[in-house]
Amino acid sequence: MSETTATSTPTETTAPTHGVALTPVAAEKVRSLLEQEGRDDLRLRVAVQPGGCSGLIYQLYFDERTLDGDALRDFDGVGVVVDRMSVPYLDGATIDFADTIEKQGFTIDNPNAAGSCACGDSFS
């Protein structure tokens, strides 16, 4: 008696990834903010938009949506999403969180930024 076994390889559709890094300190701050909101369905969205004194500005906000072409990366349970158009501008960037007397908030160290303004919120 011969048996035929059909083997099929499941096709996985995985979202593209991006080159943005989230430091452990920043990941912990994001996790803390999400816990305060009582939400576990949100991701940190990082985007680049036209504007600011140098031409482009960063946007960081929580988003529950996943849009077509989004690149996703997980940092110990914290999802970071970058839209398709922003990926090249943010490749190699590192997001950190500072809580000192001089500065409080998220910072972005972006090797692709040729120049930035004095406020540090926009770049070219």
DSSP file (Angstrom, degrees, kcal/mol; ACC not computed):
  #  RESIDUE AA STRUCTURE BP1 BP2  ACC     N-H-->O    O-->H-N    N-H-->O    O-->H-N    TCO  KAPPA ALPHA  PHI   PSI    X-CA   Y-CA   Z-CA
    1    1 A M              0   0    0      0, 0.0     2,-0.4     0, 0.0     0, 0.0   0.000 360.0 360.0 360.0 127.5    0.0    0.0    0.0
    2    2 A S        -     0   0    0      2,-0.0     2,-0.4     0, 0.0     0, 0.0  -0.889 360.0-154.5-112.6 139.2    1.5    3.3   -1.0
    3    3 A E        -     0   0    0     -2,-0.4     2,-0.6     2,-0.0     0, 0.0  -0.890   4.4-149.6-110.5 139.2    0.6    6.6    0.5
    4    4 A T        -     0   0    0     -2,-0.4     2,-0.6     2,-0.0    -2,-0.0  -0.923  11.8-163.7-106.8 127.7    1.0    9.9   -1.2
    5    5 A T        -     0   0    0     -2,-0.6     2,-0.7     2,-0.0    -2,-0.0  -0.938   9.8-146.1-113.7 124.9    1.7   12.8    1.0
    6    6 A A        -     0   0    0     -2,-0.6     2,-0.6     2,-0.0    -2,-0.0  -0.776  16.4-168.4 -89.3 118.9    1.2   16.3   -0.3
    7    7 A T        -     0   0    0     -2,-0.7     2,-0.4     2,-0.0    -2,-0.0  -0.922   6.3-179.0-109.2 129.5    3.7   18.6    1.1
    8    8 A S        -     0   0    0     -2,-0.6    -2,-0.0     3,-0.0     0, 0.0  -0.981  23.4-135.5-127.4 139.4    3.2   22.2    0.6
    9    9 A T        -     0   0    0     -2,-0.4     2,-0.1     1,-0.0    -2,-0.0  -0.816  28.6-123.3 -92.2 122.7    5.4   25.0    1.8
   10   10 A P        -     0   0    0      0, 0.0     2,-0.6     0, 0.0    -1,-0.0  -0.416  21.2-129.4 -66.5 137.5    3.4   27.8    3.4
   11   11 A T        -     0   0    0     -2,-0.1     2,-0.5     2,-0.0    -3,-0.0  -0.778  22.6-156.9 -90.3 124.0    4.0   31.1    1.7
   12   12 A E        -     0   0    0     -2,-0.6     2,-0.7     2,-0.0     0, 0.0  -0.843   7.4-156.2-102.4 133.1    4.8   33.7    4.2
   13   13 A T        -     0   0    0     -2,-0.5     2,-0.4     2,-0.0    -2,-0.0  -0.921  19.6-175.3-106.4 110.6    4.3   37.3    3.4
   14   14 A T        -     0   0    0     -2,-0.7     3,-0.1     1,-0.0    -2,-0.0  -0.848  26.6-115.0-108.5 142.9    6.6   39.3    5.7
   15   15 A A        -     0   0    0     -2,-0.4    56,-0.1     1,-0.1    -1,-0.0  -0.418  39.8-101.7 -69.3 146.3    6.6   43.0    5.9
   16   16 A P        -     0   0    0      0, 0.0    56,-2.5     0, 0.0     2,-0.2  -0.295  38.1-132.3 -63.8 157.0    9.8   44.6    4.7
   17   17 A T        -     0   0    0     54,-0.3     2,-0.3    -3,-0.1    56,-0.2  -0.554  14.1-143.5-105.5 173.6   12.2   45.8    7.4
   18   18 A H        -     0   0    0     -2,-0.2    73,-0.0     2,-0.2    69,-0.0  -0.840  20.8-118.2-133.9 170.7   14.0   49.1    7.9
   19   19 A G        +     0   0    0     -2,-0.3    73,-1.1    68,-0.2     2,-0.4   0.146  69.3 120.5 -99.3  18.7   17.4   50.3    9.2
   20   20 A V        -     0   0    0     72,-0.2     2,-0.4    71,-0.2    74,-0.2  -0.684  48.6-153.6 -84.2 134.7   16.1   52.4   12.1
   21   21 A A  E     -a   94   0A   0     72,-2.9    74,-3.1    -2,-0.4     2,-0.5  -0.855   5.5-155.1-109.2 145.5   17.4   51.3   15.5
   22   22 A L  E     -a   95   0A   0     -2,-0.4    74,-0.2    72,-0.2    72,-0.0  -0.982  20.1-132.2-117.6 121.5   15.7   51.9   18.8
   23   23 A T     >  -     0   0    0     72,-2.6     4,-2.8    -2,-0.5     5,-0.2  -0.301  24.2-111.7 -68.6 158.4   18.0   52.0   21.9
   24   24 A P  H  > S+     0   0    0      0, 0.0     4,-2.3     0, 0.0     5,-0.2   0.873 119.7  53.5 -57.2 -37.4   17.0   50.0   24.9
   25   25 A V  H  > S+     0   0    0      2,-0.2     4,-1.9     1,-0.2     5,-0.1   0.926 111.3  44.8 -64.0 -44.3   16.3   53.2   26.8
   26   26 A A  H  > S+     0   0    0     69,-0.3     4,-2.5     2,-0.2    -1,-0.2   0.898 111.7  52.8 -66.5 -40.3   14.0   54.5   24.1
   27   27 A A  H  X S+     0   0    0     -4,-2.8     4,-2.6     1,-0.2    -2,-0.2   0.910 109.2  49.6 -61.0 -42.0   12.2   51.1   23.8
   28   28 A E  H  X S+     0   0    0     -4,-2.3     4,-2.4     2,-0.2    -1,-0.2   0.886 110.3  50.4 -64.7 -39.0   11.6   51.1   27.6
   29   29 A K  H  X S+     0   0    0     -4,-1.9     4,-2.5     2,-0.2    -2,-0.2   0.917 111.1  48.3 -66.1 -42.4   10.2   54.7   27.4
   30   30 A V  H  X S+     0   0    0     -4,-2.5     4,-2.4     2,-0.2    -2,-0.2   0.936 111.9  49.7 -60.7 -46.5    7.9   53.7   24.5
   31   31 A R  H  X S+     0   0    0     -4,-2.6     4,-2.1     1,-0.2    -2,-0.2   0.907 111.2  49.8 -58.9 -43.0    6.7   50.6   26.5
   32   32 A S  H  X S+     0   0    0     -4,-2.4     4,-2.2     2,-0.2    -1,-0.2   0.902 110.3  49.4 -63.6 -43.1    6.1   52.8   29.5
   33   33 A L  H  X S+     0   0    0     -4,-2.5     4,-1.6     1,-0.2    -1,-0.2   0.891 111.0  49.9 -64.1 -39.6    4.0   55.3   27.5
   34   34 A L  H  X>S+     0   0    0     -4,-2.4     5,-2.3     2,-0.2     4,-0.8   0.884 109.6  51.2 -67.1 -37.8    1.9   52.5   26.0
   35   35 A E  H ><5S+     0   0    0     -4,-2.1     3,-0.6     1,-0.2    -2,-0.2   0.902 107.6  53.0 -64.6 -40.4    1.3   51.0   29.4
   36   36 A Q  H 3<5S+     0   0    0     -4,-2.2    -1,-0.2     1,-0.3    -2,-0.2   0.865 111.3  46.7 -61.4 -35.8    0.2   54.5   30.7
   37   37 A E  H 3<5S-     0   0    0     -4,-1.6    -1,-0.3     2,-0.2    -2,-0.2   0.632 109.0-127.8 -79.5 -14.2   -2.3   54.6   27.8
   38   38 A G  T <<5 +     0   0    0     -4,-0.8     2,-0.4    -3,-0.6    -3,-0.2   0.816  66.0 130.0  70.5  29.9   -3.4   51.1   28.4
   39   39 A R      < +     0   0    0     -5,-2.3    -1,-0.3    -6,-0.1    -2,-0.2  -0.944  32.2 167.5-121.4 137.4   -2.8   50.1   24.8
   40   40 A D  S    S+     0   0    0     -2,-0.4    -1,-0.1    -3,-0.1    -5,-0.1   0.238  72.6  74.1-124.0  10.1   -0.9   47.2   23.4
   41   41 A D  S    S+     0   0    0     -7,-0.1     2,-0.3     2,-0.0    -1,-0.0   0.289  77.9  95.5-104.4   8.5   -2.1   47.6   19.8
   42   42 A L        -     0   0    0     20,-0.0    37,-0.4    -8,-0.0     2,-0.3  -0.728  51.6-163.6-104.9 151.1    0.0   50.7   18.9
   43   43 A R  E     -C   63   0B   0     20,-2.3    20,-2.5    -2,-0.3     2,-0.7  -0.883  31.3-105.4-122.4 158.0    3.4   50.9   17.3
   44   44 A L  E     -Cd  62  80B   0     35,-2.8    37,-2.8    -2,-0.3     2,-0.5  -0.766  36.3-156.2 -83.2 118.6    5.9   53.8   17.1
   45   45 A R  E     -Cd  61  81B   0     16,-3.6    16,-1.9    -2,-0.7     2,-0.5  -0.853   7.6-167.9 -99.4 129.8    5.7   55.4   13.7
   46   46 A V  E     +Cd  60  82B   0     35,-2.8    37,-0.7    -2,-0.5     2,-0.3  -0.972  16.7 165.0-117.0 128.9    8.7   57.3   12.5
   47   47 A A  E     -C   59   0B   0     12,-2.4    12,-2.4    -2,-0.5     2,-0.4  -0.939  32.4-136.4-141.6 161.2    8.3   59.4    9.3
   48   48 A V  E     +C   58   0B   0     -2,-0.3    10,-0.2    10,-0.2    41,-0.1  -0.984  27.6 179.3-118.6 131.1   10.0   62.2    7.4
   49   49 A Q  E     -C   57   0B   0      8,-2.5     8,-3.1    -2,-0.4     2,-0.1  -0.937  35.7 -97.7-129.5 151.4    7.9   65.0    6.1
   50   50 A P  E    S+C   56   0B   0      0, 0.0     6,-0.3     0, 0.0     2,-0.3  -0.452  79.8  71.5 -64.1 140.9    8.7   68.2    4.1
   51   51 A G        +     0   0    0      4,-2.2     4,-0.5     1,-0.1     3,-0.2  -0.868  42.3  88.7 144.8-175.4    9.0   71.2    6.4
   52   52 A G  S    S-     0   0    0     -2,-0.3     3,-0.5     1,-0.2    -1,-0.1  -0.019  88.8 -66.8  76.1 174.8   11.1   72.9    9.0
   53   53 A C  S    S+     0   0    0      1,-0.2    -1,-0.2     3,-0.1     4,-0.1   0.757 133.5  44.8 -72.4 -24.0   13.9   75.4    8.4
   54   54 A S  S    S-     0   0    0      2,-0.2    -1,-0.2    -3,-0.2    -2,-0.2   0.471 119.3-100.3-102.1  -2.3   16.2   72.8    6.8
   55   55 A G  S    S+     0   0    0     -4,-0.5    -4,-2.2    -3,-0.5     2,-0.4  -0.061  94.9  55.8 115.9 -35.1   13.6   71.1    4.5
   56   56 A L  E     -CE  50 123B   0     67,-1.6    67,-2.4    -6,-0.3     2,-0.3  -0.984  58.6-163.1-134.3 144.5   12.6   67.9    6.2
   57   57 A I  E     -CE  49 122B   0     -8,-3.1    -8,-2.5    -2,-0.4     2,-0.3  -0.928  19.0-122.9-125.0 152.2   11.2   67.2    9.7
   58   58 A Y  E     -C   48   0B   0     63,-1.2     2,-0.4    -2,-0.3   -10,-0.2  -0.657  20.3-162.0 -87.8 146.7   10.9   64.1   11.8
   59   59 A Q  E     +C   47   0B   0    -12,-2.4   -12,-2.4    -2,-0.3     2,-0.4  -0.998   8.9 179.7-128.9 129.4    7.6   62.8   13.0
   60   60 A L  E     +C   46   0B   0     -2,-0.4     2,-0.3   -14,-0.2   -14,-0.2  -0.996  21.7 137.1-126.2 124.9    7.2   60.3   15.8
   61   61 A Y  E     -C   45   0B   0    -16,-1.9   -16,-3.6    -2,-0.4     2,-0.3  -0.986  53.0 -95.4-159.9 162.6    3.8   59.2   17.0
   62   62 A F  E     -C   44   0B   0     -2,-0.3     2,-0.4   -18,-0.2   -18,-0.2  -0.650  42.0-179.0 -84.5 139.5    1.8   56.1   18.0
   63   63 A D  E     -C   43   0B   0    -20,-2.5   -20,-2.3    -2,-0.3    18,-0.0  -1.000  28.7-166.3-142.5 137.1   -0.2   54.5   15.2
   64   64 A E        +     0   0    0     -2,-0.4     2,-0.2   -22,-0.2    -1,-0.1   0.570  69.0  89.9 -94.5 -11.4   -2.5   51.5   15.2
   65   65 A R        -     0   0    0    -22,-0.1     2,-0.5     0, 0.0   -22,-0.1  -0.486  58.8-156.4 -86.8 154.1   -2.5   51.3   11.4
   66   66 A T        -     0   0    0     -2,-0.2     2,-0.2     4,-0.0     3,-0.1  -0.982  21.2-157.9-124.8 118.1   -0.2   49.4    9.1
   67   67 A L    >   -     0   0    0     -2,-0.5     3,-2.2     1,-0.1     2,-0.1  -0.567  31.3 -82.7 -97.8 159.0   -0.2   50.9    5.6
   68   68 A D  T 3  S+     0   0    0      1,-0.3    16,-0.3    -2,-0.2    -1,-0.1  -0.374 117.9  18.2 -58.3 126.8    0.7   49.4    2.3
   69   69 A G  T 3  S+     0   0    0      1,-0.3    -1,-0.3    -2,-0.1    13,-0.0   0.402  87.7 148.9  91.5  -2.3    4.5   49.5    1.9
   70   70 A D    <   -     0   0    0     -3,-2.2     2,-0.4    13,-0.2    -1,-0.3  -0.350  40.0-141.1 -64.1 143.6    5.3   50.0    5.6
   71   71 A A  E     -F   82   0B   0     11,-3.2    11,-2.5   -56,-0.1     2,-0.4  -0.917  20.8-163.1-105.4 135.1    8.5   48.6    6.9
   72   72 A L  E     +F   81   0B   0    -56,-2.5     2,-0.3    -2,-0.4     9,-0.2  -0.926  14.5 175.6-125.0 142.0    8.3   47.1   10.4
   73   73 A R  E     -F   80   0B   0      7,-1.9     7,-2.9    -2,-0.4     2,-0.4  -0.994  19.8-140.0-143.8 141.7   10.9   46.1   13.0
   74   74 A D  E     -F   79   0B   0     -2,-0.3     2,-0.5     5,-0.2     5,-0.2  -0.855   9.3-168.8-107.0 135.2   10.5   44.8   16.5
   75   75 A F  E >  S-F   78   0B   0      3,-2.5     3,-1.2    -2,-0.4    -2,-0.0  -0.824  76.4 -47.3-122.8  89.9   12.6   45.9   19.5
   76   76 A D  T 3  S-     0   0    0     -2,-0.5     3,-0.1     1,-0.3    -1,-0.0   0.900 124.5 -33.6  51.2  48.4   11.8   43.5   22.4
   77   77 A G  T 3  S+     0   0    0      1,-0.2     2,-0.7   -46,-0.0    -1,-0.3   0.359 116.0 111.1  92.8  -5.4    8.1   43.8   21.9
   78   78 A V  E <   - F   0  75B   0     -3,-1.2    -3,-2.5   -35,-0.0     2,-0.4  -0.910  58.9-146.7-104.6 115.7    8.1   47.5   20.7
   79   79 A G  E     - F   0  74B   0     -2,-0.7   -35,-2.8   -37,-0.4     2,-0.5  -0.652  10.3-165.1 -84.0 133.7    7.1   47.8   17.1
   80   80 A V  E     -dF  44  73B   0     -7,-2.9    -7,-1.9    -2,-0.4     2,-0.4  -0.984   7.3-165.9-119.6 124.3    8.7   50.6   15.0
   81   81 A V  E     -dF  45  72B   0    -37,-2.8   -35,-2.8    -2,-0.5     2,-0.4  -0.900   7.8-175.2-114.0 136.4    7.0   51.4   11.7
   82   82 A V  E     -dF  46  71B   0    -11,-2.5   -11,-3.2    -2,-0.4   -35,-0.2  -0.999  25.9-123.7-129.0 131.8    8.5   53.4    8.9
   83   83 A D    >>  -     0   0    0    -37,-0.7     4,-1.4    -2,-0.4     3,-0.9  -0.344  29.4-107.0 -73.3 158.5    6.6   54.3    5.7
   84   84 A R  T 34 S+     0   0    0    -16,-0.3     3,-0.2     1,-0.3    -1,-0.1   0.829 117.6  50.6 -54.6 -40.1    8.0   53.4    2.3
   85   85 A M  T 34 S+     0   0    0      1,-0.2     4,-0.4     2,-0.1    -1,-0.3   0.790 111.4  47.9 -73.1 -27.4    8.9   57.0    1.4
   86   86 A S  T <> S+     0   0    0     -3,-0.9     4,-1.5     1,-0.2     3,-0.5   0.690  87.6  87.0 -86.6 -19.5   10.8   57.6    4.7
   87   87 A V  H >X S+     0   0    0     -4,-1.4     4,-0.9     1,-0.2     3,-0.6   0.887  89.1  47.0 -51.7 -49.3   12.9   54.4    4.7
   88   88 A P  H 34 S+     0   0    0      0, 0.0     3,-0.3     0, 0.0    -1,-0.2   0.861 112.2  50.7 -65.3 -31.9   15.8   55.8    2.6
   89   89 A Y  H 34 S+     0   0    0     -3,-0.5    23,-0.3    -4,-0.4    -2,-0.2   0.753 117.6  39.3 -72.7 -23.9   16.0   59.0    4.7
   90   90 A L  H X< S+     0   0    0     -4,-1.5     3,-2.5    -3,-0.6    -1,-0.2   0.402  77.9 132.1-108.7   0.6   16.1   57.1    8.0
   91   91 A D  T 3< S+     0   0    0     -4,-0.9   -71,-0.2    -3,-0.3    21,-0.1  -0.370  83.4  10.1 -61.0 122.6   18.3   54.2    7.1
   92   92 A G  T 3  S+     0   0    0    -73,-1.1    -1,-0.3     1,-0.3   -72,-0.2   0.398  95.0 140.8  89.8  -1.5   20.9   53.8    9.8
   93   93 A A    <   -     0   0    0     -3,-2.5   -72,-2.9    17,-0.1     2,-0.4  -0.419  39.9-148.3 -74.4 150.0   19.2   56.3   12.2
   94   94 A T  E     -aB  21 109A   0     15,-2.3    15,-2.8   -74,-0.2     2,-0.5  -0.981   1.6-152.9-122.0 128.4   19.1   55.6   15.9
   95   95 A I  E     +aB  22 108A   0    -74,-3.1   -72,-2.6    -2,-0.4   -69,-0.3  -0.880  23.7 169.2-100.9 128.1   16.3   56.8   18.1
   96   96 A D  E     - B   0 107A   0     11,-2.5    11,-2.5    -2,-0.5     2,-0.4  -0.778  28.1-129.6-127.9 171.8   17.2   57.4   21.8
   97   97 A F  E     - B   0 106A   0     -2,-0.3     2,-0.4     9,-0.3     9,-0.2  -0.995  18.6-165.7-128.9 128.5   15.5   58.9   24.8
   98   98 A A  E     + B   0 105A   0      7,-2.8     7,-2.7    -2,-0.4     2,-0.1  -0.907  12.9 177.2-113.0 140.1   17.1   61.6   27.0
   99   99 A D  E     + B   0 104A   0     -2,-0.4     5,-0.2     5,-0.2     2,-0.2  -0.611  37.5 122.6-139.5  75.7   15.9   62.6   30.4
  100  100 A T  S    S-     0   0    0      3,-3.3    -2,-0.1    -2,-0.1     0, 0.0  -0.694  76.1 -97.1-125.6 177.9   18.5   65.2   31.7
  101  101 A I  S    S+     0   0    0     -2,-0.2     3,-0.1     1,-0.2    -1,-0.1   0.873 124.1  44.6 -64.5 -36.9   18.4   68.8   32.8
  102  102 A E  S    S+     0   0    0      1,-0.2     2,-0.4    -3,-0.0    -1,-0.2   0.841 125.7  13.1 -77.1 -34.0   19.5   69.9   29.4
  103  103 A K        -     0   0    0      2,-0.0    -3,-3.3     0, 0.0     2,-0.4  -0.998  53.1-176.9-150.2 138.4   17.2   67.8   27.3
  104  104 A Q  E     +B   99   0A   0     -2,-0.4     2,-0.2    -5,-0.2    -5,-0.2  -0.988  50.2  43.1-136.2 130.0   14.1   65.6   27.7
  105  105 A G  E    S-B   98   0A   0     -7,-2.7    -7,-2.8    -2,-0.4     2,-0.2  -0.763  89.5 -36.5 134.8-178.2   12.5   63.6   24.9
  106  106 A F  E     -B   97   0A   0     -2,-0.2     2,-0.3    -9,-0.2    -9,-0.3  -0.545  51.6-163.5 -78.3 141.1   13.3   61.4   22.0
  107  107 A T  E     -B   96   0A   0    -11,-2.5   -11,-2.5    -2,-0.2     2,-0.5  -0.928   7.3-149.7-123.5 151.0   16.4   62.2   19.9
  108  108 A I  E     -B   95   0A   0     -2,-0.3     2,-0.8   -13,-0.2   -13,-0.2  -0.975   3.0-164.0-124.7 119.6   17.2   60.9   16.4
  109  109 A D  E     -B   94   0A   0    -15,-2.8   -15,-2.3    -2,-0.5    -2,-0.0  -0.901  19.2-177.9 -99.9 108.9   20.8   60.5   15.3
  110  110 A N    >   -     0   0    0     -2,-0.8     3,-1.4   -17,-0.2   -17,-0.1  -0.923  24.5-166.0-118.7 111.7   20.6   60.3   11.5
  111  111 A P  T 3  S+     0   0    0      0, 0.0    -1,-0.1     0, 0.0   -19,-0.1   0.657  89.9  63.4 -68.2 -13.5   23.7   59.7    9.4
  112  112 A N  T 3  S+     0   0    0    -23,-0.3     2,-0.7   -21,-0.1     3,-0.1   0.589  75.8 103.8 -85.2 -10.9   21.8   60.7    6.3
  113  113 A A    <   -     0   0    0     -3,-1.4     3,-0.1     1,-0.2    -3,-0.0  -0.624  49.9-171.6 -77.6 115.0   21.2   64.2    7.5
  114  114 A A  S    S-     0   0    0     -2,-0.7     2,-0.3     1,-0.3    -1,-0.2   0.838  72.0  -9.8 -74.1 -33.3   23.6   66.5    5.6
  115  115 A G        -     0   0    0     -3,-0.1     9,-2.5   -61,-0.1     2,-0.3  -0.979  63.2-159.9-157.8 161.9   22.7   69.5    7.9
  116  116 A S  B     -G  123   0B   0     -2,-0.3     7,-0.2     7,-0.2     2,-0.1  -0.949  24.2-106.2-143.6 165.1   20.2   70.4   10.5
  117  117 A C    >   -     0   0    0      5,-1.4     3,-1.0    -2,-0.3     5,-0.1  -0.337  40.9 -98.2 -86.4 172.8   18.9   73.6   12.0
  118  118 A A  T 3  S+     0   0    0      1,-0.3    -1,-0.1     2,-0.1    -2,-0.0   0.826 122.3  55.5 -61.6 -33.0   19.7   75.0   15.4
  119  119 A C  T 3  S-     0   0    0      1,-0.1    -1,-0.3     3,-0.0    -3,-0.0   0.725 100.3-136.3 -75.2 -19.2   16.5   73.5   17.0
  120  120 A G  S <  S+     0   0    0     -3,-1.0    -2,-0.1     2,-0.2    -1,-0.1   0.525  76.2 107.6  79.7   4.6   17.5   70.0   15.8
  121  121 A D  S    S+     0   0    0    -64,-0.1   -63,-1.2     2,-0.0     2,-0.3   0.644  75.9  41.4 -90.5 -15.2   13.9   69.3   14.6
  122  122 A S  E     +E   57   0B   0    -65,-0.2    -5,-1.4    -5,-0.1     2,-0.3  -0.908  62.7 178.6-131.7 161.3   14.6   69.5   10.9
  123  123 A F  E      EG  56 116B   0    -67,-2.4   -67,-1.6    -2,-0.3    -7,-0.2  -0.932 360.0 360.0-150.8 170.1   17.4   68.4    8.6
  124  124 A S              0   0    0     -9,-2.5    -8,-0.1    -2,-0.3   -11,-0.1   0.326 360.0 360.0-131.4 360.0   18.4   68.3    5.0
